[in-house]
Amino acid sequence: DQLNHPFILDLKGVSQDKRIVYMFFDFHSCGDLMNVLNKFTKLEPDHARFYAAQITSCLEYLHSKNLVTGILSQERPHQDNGYLKLADFGFLKEVKPHERTYTFCGTPEYIAPEIILNKGYSTAVDWYALGIFIYELMYGRPPFMSNDPYEIFQLVLKEKMKFPKSFDKPAKNLIKKLCEHDLS
């Protein structure tokens, strides 16, 4: 079933050889969102809200089809004339309502606690990742960082997310709600 959404890259074709599956998408010369963050370090709240709204629209669409990405990070969205388009759905999973999946996947800084703890997860992990995504857009880096992925996991599980005093208050409140650690 083809995904049809204005903020999702169109899959144009698939091919494979003996070792690799190739996926062909529309070409977008602006690259991924990491290019923007490398250029500007962090974004102003209105600019971050603009991008977050686009990702929210994508997640709502995917979740309406019972699909969980589990892979959101600043490398996944690509730019297309100032708008974002999600790409790279190698770990897209169908999870029916009230079901869980246990696949361990994602960028360490964006992985939700329930994935780390192998508790099973559903669409909530995408909302957690959106909170981390917004934090990184507005602060220039994710809240939990290390060169060692296992150390990142420990920080996610044990540390409280810290915000600079100048952090936009509405964004801070939203991020805290998206990144709730209470698995219930």
C-alpha positions in Angstrom: 0.0 0.0 0.0 1.5 3.3 -1.1 1.8 6.1 1.5 0.2 9.3 0.1 0.9 12.3 2.2 2.3 15.8 1.3 5.1 15.4 3.9 6.3 11.9 3.0 8.7 11.2 0.2 7.2 9.3 -2.7 8.7 5.8 -3.2 9.2 5.6 -7.0 10.5 2.1 -7.2 12.4 -0.8 -5.7 15.2 -3.0 -7.0 17.6 -5.4 -5.5 20.7 -7.4 -6.2 22.1 -10.4 -4.4 23.0 -8.3 -1.3 21.1 -5.0 -1.2 17.5 -3.7 -1.7 17.5 -0.3 -3.4 14.6 2.1 -2.8 14.2 5.0 -5.2 12.6 8.3 -4.1 12.1 11.7 -5.6 15.4 13.8 -5.6 15.5 16.7 -3.2 18.7 18.8 -3.4 18.3 20.5 0.0 19.3 17.3 1.9 18.1 16.3 5.4 17.2 18.6 8.3 20.7 18.0 9.8 22.0 20.3 7.1 19.8 23.1 8.5 20.8 22.4 12.0 24.5 22.4 11.0 24.0 25.8 9.4 21.9 27.5 12.1 22.8 25.4 15.2 19.3 25.9 16.5 16.0 27.3 15.3 13.7 30.0 16.5 10.5 28.8 18.2 8.3 29.7 15.2 10.5 27.9 12.7 10.7 24.8 15.0 6.9 24.9 15.4 6.5 25.0 11.6 8.7 21.8 11.2 7.1 20.1 14.2 3.6 20.7 12.8 4.7 18.9 9.6 6.1 15.9 11.4 2.9 15.8 13.6 0.8 15.7 10.4 2.9 12.8 9.2 2.7 10.9 12.4 -1.0 11.3 12.6 -1.4 10.0 9.1 0.9 7.0 9.7 -0.8 6.2 13.0 -4.2 6.3 11.3 -2.9 3.4 9.2 -1.7 1.6 12.3 1.9 2.3 11.4 4.7 3.1 13.9 8.0 4.5 12.6 10.2 4.2 15.7 13.0 6.0 13.8 12.4 9.7 13.9 15.6 11.8 14.1 17.0 15.0 12.5 18.3 12.8 9.6 14.9 11.3 8.6 13.1 14.4 7.3 14.4 15.9 4.0 13.8 19.4 2.9 11.8 20.3 -0.2 11.5 24.0 -0.8 11.3 24.8 2.9 9.0 22.0 3.8 9.9 18.6 5.3 9.3 15.2 3.9 9.8 12.1 5.9 11.9 9.4 4.4 13.5 6.1 5.3 10.8 3.8 6.5 13.0 0.7 6.8 11.6 0.0 10.3 8.0 0.9 9.7 5.8 -1.5 11.5 2.1 -2.2 11.5 0.8 -2.3 15.0 -2.9 -2.7 15.5 -4.6 -0.8 18.3 -4.0 -2.3 21.7 -1.1 -4.4 20.3 2.6 -3.9 20.9 5.8 -4.6 19.0 9.3 -5.4 20.4 11.7 -4.5 17.5 14.7 -2.6 18.9 15.3 0.2 16.4 16.0 3.9 16.2 18.7 6.6 16.7 19.9 6.2 20.3 19.1 9.9 21.3 15.5 9.4 20.1 14.7 6.0 21.5 11.8 6.0 24.0 12.2 4.3 27.4 9.8 1.5 26.5 12.0 0.4 23.6 15.1 0.5 25.8 13.4 -1.5 28.5 11.9 -4.0 25.9 8.4 -3.5 27.4 6.8 -3.5 24.0 5.6 -0.3 22.3 3.1 1.3 20.0 2.6 4.8 18.6 3.7 6.5 21.8 7.3 6.0 20.8 6.8 8.3 17.8 5.4 11.0 20.0 8.4 10.7 22.4 10.8 11.0 19.5 8.8 14.1 18.3 9.5 15.7 21.7 13.3 15.0 21.4 13.1 16.3 17.8 11.6 19.6 18.9 14.1 19.9 21.8 17.0 19.4 19.3 15.5 21.9 16.8 15.3 24.6 19.5 18.4 23.8 21.5 20.7 22.6 18.8 21.4 19.2 20.3 19.3 16.4 21.9 18.8 16.4 25.7 20.8 13.2 26.3 24.1 12.7 24.5 27.2 10.5 24.7 29.5 8.7 22.3 28.3 5.4 23.8 24.7 4.4 23.0 24.4 2.4 26.2 25.3 5.5 28.2 22.6 7.4 26.3 20.1 4.7 27.2 21.0 5.1 30.9 20.6 8.8 30.7 17.2 8.5 29.1 16.1 6.1 31.8 17.6 7.8 34.9 18.1 11.5 34.2 15.6 14.3 34.2 15.5 16.3 31.0 17.2 19.7 31.5 16.1 22.9 29.8 18.1 26.2 29.6 16.3 29.1 31.3 15.8 30.8 28.0 13.9 27.8 26.5 10.5 28.7 25.0 8.0 27.9 27.8 5.1 26.5 25.6 7.7 24.3 23.8 9.1 23.1 27.1 5.6 22.1 28.3 4.9 20.3 25.1 8.2 18.4 25.2 7.7 17.3 28.8 4.3 15.9 27.9 5.6 14.1 24.8 8.5 12.7 26.6 6.6 11.4 29.6 8.5 8.4 31.2 5.4 6.9 32.9 4.8 3.9 30.7 1.3 3.5 31.9 
